[in-house]
Amino acid sequence: MSWSEKVSTTLENEHVLLTPIGEADREGVRAVALDPEIWRYFTVVVGDDTDFEAFFDSNLAEQTAGRRAVYVIRDKHSGRIAGSMSLLSFAEKDRRLEIGASWLGHDFRGKGINHWAKLLLLQHAFEVLEAERVEFKTDQLNVQARKGLRNIGATEEGTLRSFNYMPGGRRRDAVFYSILRAEWPQVLDALSHGPKKAAASA
């Protein structure tokens, strides 16, 4: 089967449940998305209901078209929607893809949810899709995201200067990270021990 047939599926462990985004998720996602802090380093801003409707509709369209696999993250301990992550930038011929568009609501930051969700997506990428390379990119100014990527074992590769426009007109310098198939067994071992262990091993 091609990636388009395998990429969107339910993923879970004891901490989080990831499901492909659907119309039924609209209000649950809205409840956590209307927080300006989430969008500080995003290329879109979700500041009000009008912004949210456009954002959510775009996610649904990307999912339906197969351009992205958009996942809704649920915190298993509370049962609540915590945020979203995506698999995107598919280059199946080269066995390469990106994990991105990652965000969490205020109540779910710093609780290990990012860690466990990224673990599920990495397992899916390397073990089901059989990717050779998983990429990440973030704003050079986003210190927290850069630390988080190092903590899951991603290698910083470099900065593409003046990469794109941000809301307000700033030109973003984008920092790229990756994990390669050869590195995956060691990364998996560290991630499987939980956030603290993984951070110490990164």
Secondary structure per residue as TSV (DSSP state, phi and psi in degrees):
chain	resnum	aa	ss	phi	psi
A	1	M	-	360.0	148.7
A	2	S	-	-78.7	166.9
A	3	W	H	-58.7	-38.3
A	4	S	H	-60.7	-26.0
A	5	E	H	-87.5	-18.7
A	6	K	H	-113.0	-15.3
A	7	V	S	-72.2	-36.5
A	8	S	S	-98.4	111.4
A	9	T	-	-158.1	166.2
A	10	T	-	-77.2	133.7
A	11	L	E	-127.5	139.4
A	12	E	E	-158.6	155.3
A	13	N	-	-137.6	-166.6
A	14	E	S	-71.8	-12.5
A	15	H	S	-101.9	-40.9
A	16	V	E	-137.9	154.7
A	17	L	E	-122.8	125.6
A	18	L	E	-113.3	125.5
A	19	T	E	-129.2	146.9
A	20	P	E	-59.0	136.9
A	21	I	-	-62.8	142.6
A	22	G	-	-145.5	169.1
A	23	E	G	-56.3	-34.1
A	24	A	G	-64.0	-15.2
A	25	D	G	-88.2	-6.8
A	26	R	H	-53.5	-53.1
A	27	E	H	-72.9	-33.9
A	28	G	H	-66.0	-38.2
A	29	V	H	-70.0	-41.3
A	30	R	H	-56.3	-38.2
A	31	A	H	-61.3	-26.2
A	32	V	H	-109.9	-15.1
A	33	A	H	-83.2	-22.0
A	34	L	-	-83.8	63.2
A	35	D	-	-135.3	109.6
A	36	P	T	-58.9	-24.7
A	37	E	T	-64.8	-31.4
A	38	I	T	-58.5	-39.9
A	39	W	T	-97.0	9.6
A	40	R	T	-56.1	-38.2
A	41	Y	T	-114.3	15.6
A	42	F	S	-89.4	159.3
A	43	T	S	-83.8	-3.5
A	44	V	S	-125.3	156.9
A	45	V	-	-122.2	128.1
A	46	V	-	-109.3	89.4
A	47	G	-	-102.2	-19.2
A	48	D	S	-152.8	-178.2
A	49	D	H	-63.5	-34.8
A	50	T	H	-64.0	-45.5
A	51	D	H	-59.6	-42.9
A	52	F	H	-63.6	-43.9
A	53	E	H	-60.1	-42.3
A	54	A	H	-65.6	-41.9
A	55	F	H	-63.5	-48.3
A	56	F	H	-66.1	-43.3
A	57	D	H	-61.3	-38.0
A	58	S	H	-64.3	-41.7
A	59	N	H	-61.1	-44.6
A	60	L	H	-61.8	-42.3
A	61	A	H	-65.2	-42.4
A	62	E	H	-63.4	-40.9
A	63	Q	H	-64.0	-48.1
A	64	T	H	-62.9	-38.2
A	65	A	H	-77.6	-10.8
A	66	G	T	80.0	12.4
A	67	R	S	-80.4	-24.2
A	68	R	-	-143.7	152.9
A	69	A	E	-106.6	102.6
A	70	V	E	-94.1	121.7
A	71	Y	E	-109.1	136.8
A	72	V	E	-93.1	129.9
A	73	I	E	-98.6	126.9
A	74	R	E	-113.0	132.9
A	75	D	E	-78.8	115.5
A	76	K	T	-67.3	-25.5
A	77	H	T	-72.9	-34.0
A	78	S	T	-105.4	-19.5
A	79	G	-	79.2	4.1
A	80	R	-	-94.5	153.7
A	81	I	E	-68.3	130.1
A	82	A	E	-105.6	-26.2
A	83	G	E	163.9	-149.4
A	84	S	E	-154.0	153.7
A	85	M	E	-145.2	160.0
A	86	S	E	-135.8	152.7
A	87	L	E	-101.4	131.1
A	88	L	E	-152.9	-174.9
A	89	S	E	50.9	50.9
A	90	F	E	-68.7	128.3
A	91	A	E	-130.8	73.6
A	92	E	G	-61.7	-38.1
A	93	K	G	-57.9	-36.5
A	94	D	G	-97.3	3.7
A	95	R	T	57.2	49.0
A	96	R	E	-135.5	140.5
A	97	L	E	-155.5	174.8
A	98	E	E	-123.5	143.8
A	99	I	E	-102.6	123.5
A	100	G	E	-162.3	-164.4
A	101	A	E	50.3	44.4
A	102	S	E	-95.3	127.4
A	103	W	E	-152.8	152.5
A	104	L	E	-133.1	145.2
A	105	G	-	-67.6	162.4
A	106	H	G	-53.5	-42.8
A	107	D	G	-71.1	-9.6
A	108	F	G	-115.5	5.3
A	109	R	T	-83.4	145.8
A	110	G	T	72.7	18.9
A	111	K	S	-116.0	9.7
A	112	G	S	87.5	-1.2
A	113	I	H	-66.6	-41.7
A	114	N	H	-57.3	-44.5
A	115	H	H	-58.2	-52.4
A	116	W	H	-70.5	-33.8
A	117	A	H	-69.1	-43.2
A	118	K	H	-62.1	-38.7
A	119	L	H	-58.3	-46.4
A	120	L	H	-61.3	-43.3
A	121	L	H	-68.7	-36.6
A	122	L	H	-66.2	-42.7
A	123	Q	H	-60.2	-43.1
A	124	H	I	-62.5	-43.7
A	125	A	I	-65.0	-48.0
A	126	F	I	-83.4	-35.3
A	127	E	I	-98.2	-26.0
A	128	V	I	-103.3	-52.0
A	129	L	S	-78.8	-17.2
A	130	E	-	60.6	43.0
A	131	A	-	-67.5	151.9
A	132	E	S	-97.4	-21.7
A	133	R	E	-149.4	132.0
A	134	V	E	-117.5	126.5
A	135	E	E	-106.6	157.0
A	136	F	E	-140.9	149.7
A	137	K	E	-143.2	150.5
A	138	T	E	-151.6	165.7
A	139	D	E	-65.0	135.5
A	140	Q	T	-56.6	-29.9
A	141	L	T	-79.9	-11.3
A	142	N	-	-85.7	81.1
A	143	V	H	-61.5	-39.9
A	144	Q	H	-65.1	-44.7
A	145	A	H	-64.8	-38.9
A	146	R	H	-65.4	-40.2
A	147	K	H	-63.8	-41.9
A	148	G	H	-62.1	-38.7
A	149	L	H	-68.4	-39.1
A	150	R	H	-63.3	-36.7
A	151	N	H	-69.9	-21.1
A	152	I	T	-94.4	5.6
A	153	G	T	96.0	10.3
A	154	A	-	-77.2	145.2
A	155	T	E	-97.7	127.8
A	156	E	E	-73.6	127.0
A	157	E	E	-104.3	-29.4
A	158	G	E	156.8	176.9
A	159	T	E	-117.6	128.2
A	160	L	E	-95.1	109.7
A	161	R	E	-73.5	146.2
A	162	S	E	49.0	52.2
A	163	F	E	-74.3	-41.7
A	164	N	E	-161.7	166.5
A	165	Y	E	-80.5	145.7
A	166	M	-	-110.1	159.4
A	167	P	T	-53.1	133.3
A	168	G	T	97.8	-11.7
A	169	G	S	100.6	-7.8
A	170	R	-	-64.4	142.6
A	171	R	E	-91.4	122.2
A	172	R	E	-86.0	134.5
A	173	D	E	-88.9	122.2
A	174	A	E	-101.5	127.8
A	175	V	E	-99.1	127.7
A	176	F	E	-101.3	141.8
A	177	Y	E	-131.9	161.0
A	178	S	E	-155.0	160.5
A	179	I	E	-128.4	132.0
A	180	L	E	-102.8	158.0
A	181	R	G	-55.4	-39.6
A	182	A	G	-64.3	-25.1
A	183	E	G	-89.3	-14.8
A	184	W	H	-59.0	-44.3
A	185	P	H	-56.5	-41.6
A	186	Q	H	-70.1	-40.8
A	187	V	H	-64.0	-44.0
A	188	L	H	-59.8	-43.3
A	189	D	H	-61.0	-43.6
A	190	A	H	-68.0	-44.4
A	191	L	H	-65.4	-33.7
A	192	S	H	-65.9	-19.4
A	193	H	T	-84.8	-5.9
A	194	G	-	105.3	171.0
A	195	P	H	-56.5	-44.9
A	196	K	H	-66.6	-44.4
A	197	K	H	-64.4	-43.2
A	198	A	H	-63.2	-41.1
A	199	A	H	-63.6	-39.0
A	200	A	H	-69.3	-26.8
A	201	S	H	-91.4	-13.6
A	202	A	-	-73.0	360.0
